[in-house]
Amino acid sequence: MKISFSERIGLKKPKTQLLKNEMTTDLRNSLWNVFTENIIYRISNEIGFDEFGRPERYSKLAFFYQYLWRDFFKNAIDTLPIANGVVRDTDFPYSYIRQWFLNSAKWNEIYEFLECIAEYSGDSSFKESCNFYLKKELAAYRFVGNDLIEINSEEEINEINRAIGISDKFKPVKIHLSTALSRLSDKTAPDYRNSLKESISAVESLCKIIVNKDNATLGEALNIIEKTYQIPKSLKNGFGSIYGFTSDKGGIRHGMQTDDFVVSIDEARFMLIACSAFINYLISIYNK
């Protein structure tokens, strides 16, 4: 990140700490601009159709506002200016959302809103733009898939994104990884134990696909992969040990026991990153 002129001459203190439980005005304004330019302006320029099938320039924007009003803000739908089931005055919900976003919303509510938009739009450019400003303003979170997760490094984010973005040929792997990410990043009820289980299950699924044996254990599949693709024995053994950690008497992958190891965010995050990196590695050698 480039240091500004004011920072270089000592008139402004440079940013050095990642923002975890707060949001600066600069970041809030930047994220609002991303939402306005990537979502509102784009939808405003799309032609939709009214309830009679007639072309209507702003109907898509109206339906979008209805979705936010009903499913994110949980407001009574009849408080919107609606005629024949369609929002006719889009200025009102825009002003409402703008006031909330820039003046009232807490930092965590902003992130929940952005996740909602990412899920609704499926727009990769929106998430990329958010990540650009999150990085620029030293926020501690980045979009991975449709979830905002706390980061330690950009390399970790890249590994997870690459793994989740693999082709549908490996769809079971993607499902396990997405579930692991969702359970790790849940803001209200994170499930670290099951996030860890889903991460290792993603590797297990991939190995079964590679060796074409649905009933193979991870250990059996890794032995075949080691011989077929000549992966380093130490790497195979290392990941086998990680798998053993999840299957030991602590019961992480099985039923809860009295001597269970308590899985924290650190173990769950490590497993998601490690499994994502290993998945990317295996797919790379498999496709050669």
Phi and psi in degrees as GROMACS dihedral restraints (atoms count N, CA, C in turn):
[ dihedral_restraints ]
;  ai    aj    ak    al  type     phi  dphi    fc
    3     4     5     6     1   -70.4    20    10
    4     5     6     7     1   136.4    20    10
    6     7     8     9     1   -84.0    20    10
    7     8     9    10     1   133.2    20    10
    9    10    11    12     1   -71.8    20    10
   10    11    12    13     1   163.8    20    10
   12    13    14    15     1   -57.5    20    10
   13    14    15    16     1   -46.5    20    10
   15    16    17    18     1   -61.4    20    10
   16    17    18    19     1   -35.4    20    10
   18    19    20    21     1   -70.3    20    10
   19    20    21    22     1   -38.6    20    10
   21    22    23    24     1   -65.2    20    10
   22    23    24    25     1   -33.2    20    10
   24    25    26    27     1   -97.3    20    10
   25    26    27    28     1     7.0    20    10
   27    28    29    30     1    84.7    20    10
   28    29    30    31     1     9.1    20    10
   30    31    32    33     1   -83.6    20    10
   31    32    33    34     1   -17.2    20    10
   33    34    35    36     1  -137.7    20    10
   34    35    36    37     1   131.7    20    10
   36    37    38    39     1   -72.3    20    10
   37    38    39    40     1   126.3    20    10
   39    40    41    42     1   -69.2    20    10
   40    41    42    43     1   151.0    20    10
   42    43    44    45     1   -77.7    20    10
   43    44    45    46     1   132.3    20    10
   45    46    47    48     1  -129.6    20    10
   46    47    48    49     1   -21.7    20    10
   48    49    50    51     1  -106.7    20    10
   49    50    51    52     1   139.2    20    10
   51    52    53    54     1   -68.2    20    10
   52    53    54    55     1   137.9    20    10
   54    55    56    57     1   -84.2    20    10
   55    56    57    58     1   116.3    20    10
   57    58    59    60     1  -106.5    20    10
   58    59    60    61     1   -53.6    20    10
   60    61    62    63     1  -114.7    20    10
   61    62    63    64     1    35.8    20    10
   63    64    65    66     1  -158.5    20    10
   64    65    66    67     1   170.7    20    10
   66    67    68    69     1  -147.0    20    10
   67    68    69    70     1   121.9    20    10
   69    70    71    72     1   -72.8    20    10
   70    71    72    73     1   162.5    20    10
   72    73    74    75     1   -63.0    20    10
   73    74    75    76     1   -38.2    20    10
   75    76    77    78     1   -59.8    20    10
   76    77    78    79     1   -45.3    20    10
   78    79    80    81     1   -67.6    20    10
   79    80    81    82     1   -43.1    20    10
   81    82    83    84     1   -59.9    20    10
   82    83    84    85     1   -46.1    20    10
   84    85    86    87     1   -65.2    20    10
   85    86    87    88     1   -39.2    20    10
   87    88    89    90     1   -64.4    20    10
   88    89    90    91     1   -43.2    20    10
   90    91    92    93     1   -68.2    20    10
   91    92    93    94     1   -35.4    20    10
   93    94    95    96     1   -63.2    20    10
   94    95    96    97     1   -40.7    20    10
   96    97    98    99     1   -63.6    20    10
   97    98    99   100     1   -39.3    20    10
   99   100   101   102     1   -62.2    20    10
  100   101   102   103     1   -46.3    20    10
  102   103   104   105     1   -60.7    20    10
  103   104   105   106     1   -45.7    20    10
  105   106   107   108     1   -66.4    20    10
  106   107   108   109     1   -46.2    20    10
  108   109   110   111     1   -76.5    20    10
  109   110   111   112     1   -40.8    20    10
  111   112   113   114     1   -85.0    20    10
  112   113   114   115     1   -25.5    20    10
  114   115   116   117     1  -112.8    20    10
  115   116   117   118     1   -60.6    20    10
  117   118   119   120     1   -63.3    20    10
  118   119   120   121     1   -51.4    20    10
  120   121   122   123     1   -62.9    20    10
  121   122   123   124     1   -39.8    20    10
  123   124   125   126     1   -65.9    20    10
  124   125   126   127     1   -48.5    20    10
  126   127   128   129     1   -64.7    20    10
  127   128   129   130     1   -35.3    20    10
  129   130   131   132     1   -60.9    20    10
  130   131   132   133     1   -28.4    20    10
  132   133   134   135     1   -92.7    20    10
  133   134   135   136     1    -0.2    20    10
  135   136   137   138     1   -91.7    20    10
  136   137   138   139     1   139.5    20    10
  138   139   140   141     1   -86.5    20    10
  139   140   141   142     1   124.9    20    10
  141   142   143   144     1  -113.8    20    10
  142   143   144   145     1  -165.7    20    10
  144   145   146   147     1  -134.9    20    10
  145   146   147   148     1   143.4    20    10
  147   148   149   150     1   -80.2    20    10
  148   149   150   151     1  -174.3    20    10
  150   151   152   153     1   -66.8    20    10
  151   152   153   154     1   -11.6    20    10
  153   154   155   156     1  -103.2    20    10
  154   155   156   157     1     7.6    20    10
  156   157   158   159     1    81.3    20    10
  157   158   159   160     1    11.7    20    10
  159   160   161   162     1   -89.1    20    10
  160   161   162   163     1   140.9    20    10
  162   163   164   165     1   -58.0    20    10
  163   164   165   166     1   134.6    20    10
  165   166   167   168     1  -146.7    20    10
  166   167   168   169     1   117.6    20    10
  168   169   170   171     1   -59.6    20    10
  169   170   171   172     1   -39.2    20    10
  171   172   173   174     1  -103.7    20    10
  172   173   174   175     1     9.2    20    10
  174   175   176   177     1   -66.9    20    10
  175   176   177   178     1   -36.2    20    10
  177   178   179   180     1   -64.7    20    10
  178   179   180   181     1   -40.6    20    10
  180   181   182   183     1   -64.7    20    10
  181   182   183   184     1   -39.1    20    10
  183   184   185   186     1   -62.9    20    10
  184   185   186   187     1   -43.9    20    10
  186   187   188   189     1   -65.9    20    10
  187   188   189   190     1   -34.4    20    10
  189   190   191   192     1   -63.9    20    10
  190   191   192   193     1   -45.4    20    10
  192   193   194   195     1   -63.8    20    10
  193   194   195   196     1   -37.8    20    10
  195   196   197   198     1   -61.4    20    10
  196   197   198   199     1   -41.9    20    10
  198   199   200   201     1   -59.9    20    10
  199   200   201   202     1   -49.2    20    10
  201   202   203   204     1   -63.0    20    10
  202   203   204   205     1   -44.0    20    10
  204   205   206   207     1   -59.9    20    10
  205   206   207   208     1   -43.0    20    10
  207   208   209   210     1   -83.5    20    10
  208   209   210   211     1   -45.9    20    10
  210   211   212   213     1  -100.1    20    10
  211   212   213   214     1   -22.3    20    10
  213   214   215   216     1  -102.1    20    10
  214   215   216   217     1   -54.6    20    10
  216   217   218   219     1   -78.7    20    10
  217   218   219   220     1   -16.0    20    10
  219   220   221   222     1    59.6    20    10
  220   221   222   223     1    34.9    20    10
  222   223   224   225     1   -87.1    20    10
  223   224   225   226     1   157.0    20    10
  225   226   227   228     1   -65.0    20    10
  226   227   228   229     1   128.3    20    10
  228   229   230   231     1   -65.1    20    10
  229   230   231   232     1   -26.9    20    10
  231   232   233   234     1   -79.8    20    10
  232   233   234   235     1     5.0    20    10
  234   235   236   237     1   -89.5    20    10
  235   236   237   238     1    -2.4    20    10
  237   238   239   240     1   -89.2    20    10
  238   239   240   241     1   148.2    20    10
  240   241   242   243     1   -74.5    20    10
  241   242   243   244     1    91.7    20    10
  243   244   245   246     1  -114.2    20    10
  244   245   246   247     1   137.4    20    10
  246   247   248   249     1  -131.5    20    10
  247   248   249   250     1   127.5    20    10
  249   250   251   252     1    54.8    20    10
  250   251   252   253     1    36.0    20    10
  252   253   254   255     1    82.3    20    10
  253   254   255   256     1     2.9    20    10
  255   256   257   258     1  -125.7    20    10
  256   257   258   259     1   137.3    20    10
  258   259   260   261     1   -64.9    20    10
  259   260   261   262     1   123.5    20    10
  261   262   263   264     1   -99.0    20    10
  262   263   264   265     1   -23.9    20    10
  264   265   266   267     1  -115.7    20    10
  265   266   267   268     1    92.6    20    10
  267   268   269   270     1   -77.5    20    10
  268   269   270   271     1   -12.7    20    10
  270   271   272   273     1   -66.6    20    10
  271   272   273   274     1   -34.6    20    10
  273   274   275   276     1   -64.6    20    10
  274   275   276   277     1   -54.2    20    10
  276   277   278   279     1   -64.7    20    10
  277   278   279   280     1   -32.6    20    10
  279   280   281   282     1   -61.9    20    10
  280   281   282   283     1   -46.7    20    10
  282   283   284   285     1   -64.0    20    10
  283   284   285   286     1   -38.6    20    10
  285   286   287   288     1   -62.3    20    10
  286   287   288   289     1   -49.4    20    10
  288   289   290   291     1   -66.3    20    10
  289   290   291   292     1   -39.6    20    10
  291   292   293   294     1   -62.1    20    10
  292   293   294   295     1   -46.0    20    10
  294   295   296   297     1   -61.6    20    10
  295   296   297   298     1   -43.8    20    10
  297   298   299   300     1   -64.4    20    10
  298   299   300   301     1   -48.3    20    10
  300   301   302   303     1   -64.0    20    10
  301   302   303   304     1   -46.6    20    10
  303   304   305   306     1   -85.8    20    10
  304   305   306   307     1   -20.8    20    10
  306   307   308   309     1  -125.4    20    10
  307   308   309   310     1   -31.0    20    10
  309   310   311   312     1  -110.0    20    10
  310   311   312   313     1   -35.8    20    10
  312   313   314   315     1   -66.6    20    10
  313   314   315   316     1   140.2    20    10
  315   316   317   318     1   -75.7    20    10
  316   317   318   319     1   162.7    20    10
  318   319   320   321     1   -58.3    20    10
  319   320   321   322     1   -40.6    20    10
  321   322   323   324     1   -71.3    20    10
  322   323   324   325     1   -29.9    20    10
  324   325   326   327     1   -68.9    20    10
  325   326   327   328     1   -35.2    20    10
  327   328   329   330     1   -60.6    20    10
  328   329   330   331     1   -44.8    20    10
  330   331   332   333     1   -66.3    20    10
  331   332   333   334     1   -37.6    20    10
  333   334   335   336     1   -63.7    20    10
  334   335   336   337     1   -39.4    20    10
  336   337   338   339     1   -62.5    20    10
  337   338   339   340     1   -45.8    20    10
  339   340   341   342     1   -63.0    20    10
  340   341   342   343     1   -39.2    20    10
  342   343   344   345     1   -63.2    20    10
  343   344   345   346     1   -39.6    20    10
  345   346   347   348     1   -61.4    20    10
  346   347   348   349     1   -44.0    20    10
  348   349   350   351     1   -64.8    20    10
  349   350   351   352     1   -42.6    20    10
  351   352   353   354     1   -61.5    20    10
  352   353   354   355     1   -42.1    20    10
  354   355   356   357     1   -65.9    20    10
  355   356   357   358     1   -41.6    20    10
  357   358   359   360     1   -70.1    20    10
  358   359   360   361     1   -45.2    20    10
  360   361   362   363     1   -86.4    20    10
  361   362   363   364     1   -32.3    20    10
  363   364   365   366     1    61.9    20    10
  364   365   366   367     1    23.9    20    10
  366   367   368   369     1   -90.4    20    10
  367   368   369   370     1   109.3    20    10
  369   370   371   372     1   -67.4    20    10
  370   371   372   373     1   -32.7    20    10
  372   373   374   375     1   -66.4    20    10
  373   374   375   376     1   -32.8    20    10
  375   376   377   378     1   -62.4    20    10
  376   377   378   379     1   -47.1    20    10
  378   379   380   381     1   -67.8    20    10
  379   380   381   382     1   -38.4    20    10
  381   382   383   384     1   -63.7    20    10
  382   383   384   385     1   -41.0    20    10
  384   385   386   387     1   -67.3    20    10
  385   386   387   388     1   -40.1    20    10
  387   388   389   390     1   -59.4    20    10
  388   389   390   391     1   -46.9    20    10
  390   391   392   393     1   -62.4    20    10
  391   392   393   394     1   -34.8    20    10
  393   394   395   396     1   -59.3    20    10
  394   395   396   397     1   -47.8    20    10
  396   397   398   399     1   -78.4    20    10
  397   398   399   400     1   -30.3    20    10
  399   400   401   402     1   -62.4    20    10
  400   401   402   403     1   -39.9    20    10
  402   403   404   405     1   -69.4    20    10
  403   404   405   406     1   -45.9    20    10
  405   406   407   408     1   -60.4    20    10
  406   407   408   409     1   -38.7    20    10
  408   409   410   411     1   -94.5    20    10
  409   410   411   412     1    12.1    20    10
  411   412   413   414     1    59.1    20    10
  412   413   414   415     1    40.7    20    10
  414   415   416   417     1   -76.0    20    10
  415   416   417   418     1   152.1    20    10
  417   418   419   420     1   -88.9    20    10
  418   419   420   421     1    11.2    20    10
  420   421   422   423     1  -129.0    20    10
  421   422   423   424     1   150.3    20    10
  423   424   425   426     1  -141.3    20    10
  424   425   426   427     1   152.6    20    10
  426   427   428   429     1   -72.3    20    10
  427   428   429   430     1   127.8    20    10
  429   430   431   432     1  -127.9    20    10
  430   431   432   433     1   114.0    20    10
  432   433   434   435     1    63.9    20    10
  433   434   435   436     1  -131.3    20    10
  435   436   437   438     1  -102.3    20    10
  436   437   438   439     1    10.5    20    10
  438   439   440   441     1  -111.3    20    10
  439   440   441   442     1   144.9    20    10
  441   442   443   444     1   -95.1    20    10
  442   443   444   445     1   121.0    20    10
  444   445   446   447     1  -124.0    20    10
  445   446   447   448     1   154.1    20    10
  447   448   449   450     1   -72.0    20    10
  448   449   450   451     1   139.8    20    10
  450   451   452   453     1  -116.3    20    10
  451   452   453   454     1   156.6    20    10
  453   454   455   456     1  -110.6    20    10
  454   455   456   457     1   -30.6    20    10
  456   457   458   459     1  -157.3    20    10
  457   458   459   460     1   157.4    20    10
  459   460   461   462     1   -66.1    20    10
  460   461   462   463     1   -31.1    20    10
  462   463   464   465     1   -61.6    20    10
  463   464   465   466     1   -38.6    20    10
  465   466   467   468     1   -63.4    20    10
  466   467   468   469     1   -44.7    20    10
  468   469   470   471     1   -61.1    20    10
  469   470   471   472     1   -42.5    20    10
  471   472   473   474     1   -62.3    20    10
  472   473   474   475     1   -39.8    20    10
  474   475   476   477     1   -64.0    20    10
  475   476   477   478     1   -44.6    20    10
  477   478   479   480     1   -66.3    20    10
  478   479   480   481     1   -44.0    20    10
  480   481   482   483     1   -61.8    20    10
  481   482   483   484     1   -41.3    20    10
  483   484   485   486     1   -61.9    20    10
  484   485   486   487     1   -43.6    20    10
  486   487   488   489     1   -66.8    20    10
  487   488   489   490     1   -42.5    20    10
  489   490   491   492     1   -69.7    20    10
  490   491   492   493     1   -25.5    20    10
  492   493   494   495     1   -88.9    20    10
  493   494   495   496     1    11.4    20    10
  495   496   497   498     1   -66.6    20    10
  496   497   498   499     1   165.3    20    10
  498   499   500   501     1   -67.3    20    10
  499   500   501   502     1   161.2    20    10
  501   502   503   504     1   -67.6    20    10
  502   503   504   505     1    -7.2    20    10
  504   505   506   507     1   -59.6    20    10
  505   506   507   508     1   -28.5    20    10
  507   508   509   510     1  -110.5    20    10
  508   509   510   511     1    40.3    20    10
  510   511   512   513     1   -55.4    20    10
  511   512   513   514     1   -43.4    20    10
  513   514   515   516     1   -57.7    20    10
  514   515   516   517     1   -34.7    20    10
  516   517   518   519     1   -65.4    20    10
  517   518   519   520     1   -45.1    20    10
  519   520   521   522     1   -61.5    20    10
  520   521   522   523     1   -40.0    20    10
  522   523   524   525     1   -64.0    20    10
  523   524   525   526     1   -45.8    20    10
  525   526   527   528     1   -61.9    20    10
  526   527   528   529     1   -44.0    20    10
  528   529   530   531     1   -65.8    20    10
  529   530   531   532     1   -42.3    20    10
  531   532   533   534     1   -63.3    20    10
  532   533   534   535     1   -38.6    20    10
  534   535   536   537     1   -67.2    20    10
  535   536   537   538     1   -41.5    20    10
  537   538   539   540     1   -60.1    20    10
  538   539   540   541     1   -44.1    20    10
  540   541   542   543     1   -64.8    20    10
  541   542   543   544     1   -43.0    20    10
  543   544   545   546     1   -63.0    20    10
  544   545   546   547     1   -42.2    20    10
  546   547   548   549     1   -72.8    20    10
  547   548   549   550     1   -29.4    20    10
  549   550   551   552     1   -72.5    20    10
  550   551   552   553     1   -38.6    20    10
  552   553   554   555     1   -95.8    20    10
  553   554   555   556     1     2.3    20    10
  555   556   557   558     1   -59.0    20    10
  556   557   558   559     1   121.2    20    10
  558   559   560   561     1   -75.0    20    10
  559   560   561   562     1   -28.3    20    10
  561   562   563   564     1   -99.7    20    10
  562   563   564   565     1   -35.3    20    10
  564   565   566   567     1  -143.6    20    10
  565   566   567   568     1    69.1    20    10
  567   568   569   570     1   -63.0    20    10
  568   569   570   571     1   142.2    20    10
  570   571   572   573     1  -120.8    20    10
  571   572   573   574     1    84.8    20    10
  573   574   575   576     1   -69.3    20    10
  574   575   576   577     1   -37.0    20    10
  576   577   578   579     1   -60.5    20    10
  577   578   579   580     1   -49.3    20    10
  579   580   581   582     1   -75.7    20    10
  580   581   582   583     1   -24.8    20    10
  582   583   584   585     1   -62.6    20    10
  583   584   585   586     1   -45.5    20    10
  585   586   587   588     1   -60.6    20    10
  586   587   588   589     1   -44.2    20    10
  588   589   590   591     1   -61.6    20    10
  589   590   591   592     1   -40.8    20    10
  591   592   593   594     1   -67.4    20    10
  592   593   594   595     1   -35.7    20    10
  594   595   596   597     1   -62.9    20    10
  595   596   597   598     1   -47.8    20    10
  597   598   599   600     1   -70.2    20    10
  598   599   600   601     1   -31.3    20    10
  600   601   602   603     1   -65.9    20    10
  601   602   603   604     1   -29.6    20    10
  603   604   605   606     1   -64.0    20    10
  604   605   606   607     1   -43.7    20    10
  606   607   608   609     1   -64.4    20    10
  607   608   609   610     1   -43.7    20    10
  609   610   611   612     1   -58.7    20    10
  610   611   612   613     1   -43.9    20    10
  612   613   614   615     1   -62.7    20    10
  613   614   615   616     1   -43.2    20    10
  615   616   617   618     1   -63.0    20    10
  616   617   618   619     1   -44.5    20    10
  618   619   620   621     1   -62.7    20    10
  619   620   621   622     1   -37.6    20    10
  621   622   623   624     1   -64.2    20    10
  622   623   624   625     1   -37.5    20    10
  624   625   626   627     1   -67.3    20    10
  625   626   627   628     1   -43.1    20    10
  627   628   629   630     1   -63.4    20    10
  628   629   630   631     1   -42.9    20    10
  630   631   632   633     1   -90.4    20    10
  631   632   633   634     1    -4.2    20    10
  633   634   635   636     1    58.8    20    10
  634   635   636   637     1    44.2    20    10
  636   637   638   639     1  -136.5    20    10
  637   638   639   640     1   103.5    20    10
  639   640   641   642     1   -65.8    20    10
  640   641   642   643     1   -27.7    20    10
  642   643   644   645     1   -97.4    20    10
  643   644   645   646     1     6.5    20    10
  645   646   647   648     1   -74.1    20    10
  646   647   648   649     1   143.2    20    10
  648   649   650   651     1   -79.2    20    10
  649   650   651   652     1   167.1    20    10
  651   652   653   654     1   -62.2    20    10
  652   653   654   655     1   -40.8    20    10
  654   655   656   657     1   -61.5    20    10
  655   656   657   658     1   -44.7    20    10
  657   658   659   660     1   -63.4    20    10
  658   659   660   661     1   -43.7    20    10
  660   661   662   663     1   -65.2    20    10
  661   662   663   664     1   -39.9    20    10
  663   664   665   666     1   -64.9    20    10
  664   665   666   667     1   -36.0    20    10
  666   667   668   669     1   -62.3    20    10
  667   668   669   670     1   -41.9    20    10
  669   670   671   672     1   -66.9    20    10
  670   671   672   673     1   -43.6    20    10
  672   673   674   675     1   -63.6    20    10
  673   674   675   676     1   -39.0    20    10
  675   676   677   678     1   -59.3    20    10
  676   677   678   679     1   -43.1    20    10
  678   679   680   681     1   -76.2    20    10
  679   680   681   682     1   -39.5    20    10
  681   682   683   684     1   -74.5    20    10
  682   683   684   685     1   -41.4    20    10
  684   685   686   687     1  -109.0    20    10
  685   686   687   688     1     1.6    20    10
  687   688   689   690     1    54.6    20    10
  688   689   690   691     1    49.1    20    10
  690   691   692   693     1   -79.2    20    10
  691   692   693   694     1   151.8    20    10
  693   694   695   696     1   -57.0    20    10
  694   695   696   697     1   134.0    20    10
  696   697   698   699     1   -60.9    20    10
  697   698   699   700     1   -37.3    20    10
  699   700   701   702     1   -64.5    20    10
  700   701   702   703     1   -34.5    20    10
  702   703   704   705     1   -69.5    20    10
  703   704   705   706     1   -43.0    20    10
  705   706   707   708     1   -63.1    20    10
  706   707   708   709     1   -43.7    20    10
  708   709   710   711     1   -66.0    20    10
  709   710   711   712     1   -38.0    20    10
  711   712   713   714     1   -62.4    20    10
  712   713   714   715     1   -44.8    20    10
  714   715   716   717     1   -72.5    20    10
  715   716   717   718     1   -30.9    20    10
  717   718   719   720     1   -61.7    20    10
  718   719   720   721     1   -35.7    20    10
  720   721   722   723     1   -67.7    20    10
  721   722   723   724     1   -38.7    20    10
  723   724   725   726     1   -62.3    20    10
  724   725   726   727     1   -42.5    20    10
  726   727   728   729     1   -61.4    20    10
  727   728   729   730     1   -40.4    20    10
  729   730   731   732     1   -62.2    20    10
  730   731   732   733     1   -37.3    20    10
  732   733   734   735     1   -59.4    20    10
  733   734   735   736     1   -38.0    20    10
  735   736   737   738     1   -79.7    20    10
  736   737   738   739     1   -11.3    20    10
  738   739   740   741     1  -114.2    20    10
  739   740   741   742     1     6.5    20    10
  741   742   743   744     1   -78.0    20    10
  742   743   744   745     1  -167.3    20    10
  744   745   746   747     1   -68.1    20    10
  745   746   747   748     1   -10.7    20    10
  747   748   749   750     1   -65.9    20    10
  748   749   750   751     1   -16.7    20    10
  750   751   752   753     1    75.0    20    10
  751   752   753   754     1    23.4    20    10
  753   754   755   756     1   -61.8    20    10
  754   755   756   757     1   -40.5    20    10
  756   757   758   759     1   -95.7    20    10
  757   758   759   760     1    -0.5    20    10
  759   760   761   762     1  -124.1    20    10
  760   761   762   763     1  -157.1    20    10
  762   763   764   765     1   -70.2    20    10
  763   764   765   766     1   153.5    20    10
  765   766   767   768     1   -65.5    20    10
  766   767   768   769     1   139.5    20    10
  768   769   770   771     1  -126.8    20    10
  769   770   771   772     1   168.2    20    10
  771   772   773   774     1   -67.0    20    10
  772   773   774   775     1   -27.5    20    10
  774   775   776   777     1  -103.8    20    10
  775   776   777   778     1    27.5    20    10
  777   778   779   780     1   -56.8    20    10
  778   779   780   781     1   142.5    20    10
  780   781   782   783     1   -79.4    20    10
  781   782   783   784     1   129.9    20    10
  783   784   785   786     1   -81.3    20    10
  784   785   786   787     1   116.7    20    10
  786   787   788   789     1   -81.8    20    10
  787   788   789   790     1   125.0    20    10
  789   790   791   792     1  -102.6    20    10
  790   791   792   793     1   178.1    20    10
  792   793   794   795     1   -61.6    20    10
  793   794   795   796     1   -29.8    20    10
  795   796   797   798     1   -66.2    20    10
  796   797   798   799     1   -46.0    20    10
  798   799   800   801     1   -67.0    20    10
  799   800   801   802     1   -41.4    20    10
  801   802   803   804     1   -64.9    20    10
  802   803   804   805     1   -42.8    20    10
  804   805   806   807     1   -66.8    20    10
  805   806   807   808     1   -44.5    20    10
  807   808   809   810     1   -56.9    20    10
  808   809   810   811     1   -45.2    20    10
  810   811   812   813     1   -66.1    20    10
  811   812   813   814     1   -39.5    20    10
  813   814   815   816     1   -63.1    20    10
  814   815   816   817     1   -43.9    20    10
  816   817   818   819     1   -68.6    20    10
  817   818   819   820     1   -46.1    20    10
  819   820   821   822     1   -63.5    20    10
  820   821   822   823     1   -43.7    20    10
  822   823   824   825     1   -67.5    20    10
  823   824   825   826     1   -38.8    20    10
  825   826   827   828     1   -62.1    20    10
  826   827   828   829     1   -44.8    20    10
  828   829   830   831     1   -64.1    20    10
  829   830   831   832     1   -41.1    20    10
  831   832   833   834     1   -67.5    20    10
  832   833   834   835     1   -38.4    20    10
  834   835   836   837     1   -61.9    20    10
  835   836   837   838     1   -44.8    20    10
  837   838   839   840     1   -61.9    20    10
  838   839   840   841     1   -39.1    20    10
  840   841   842   843     1   -65.3    20    10
  841   842   843   844     1   -47.4    20    10
  843   844   845   846     1   -64.1    20    10
  844   845   846   847     1   -40.8    20    10
  846   847   848   849     1   -65.4    20    10
  847   848   849   850     1   -36.6    20    10
  849   850   851   852     1   -61.6    20    10
  850   851   852   853     1   -47.4    20    10
  852   853   854   855     1   -74.1    20    10
  853   854   855   856     1   -28.9    20    10
  855   856   857   858     1   -67.6    20    10
  856   857   858   859     1   -35.1    20    10
  858   859   860   861     1   -85.3    20    10
  859   860   861   862     1    -5.6    20    10
